[in-house]
Amino acid sequence: MLLNAAIPVLCILWVLLCLRFYTLISHENVWQRRFIAIGAGLGAGLIYLLGSMLMPWLKMPDNPLEAPVKQSENVRVKGK
């Protein structure tokens, strides 16, 4: 459950970080402020997209006994 909440929290932290830089830039630098706003939106979207793609690899099975078991074959090695 904590892992499911991590992605939106990271997106919000990214937007807040960009908002901090946005407020530090002077009102006279309109294009700079627009680029920071675009970067905040695109960055949060990419964090969400990559996080949701990587989520299945980060999840572990709840019960290790339910994990898929790989079948192995008996191998015999002959000596010389």
Buried (B, 14 or more C-beta within 10 A) or exposed (E): EEEEEEBEEBBEEBBEEBEEEBEEBEEEEEEEBEEBBEBBEEBBEEBBEEBEEEEEEEEEEEEEEEEEEEEEEEEEEEEE
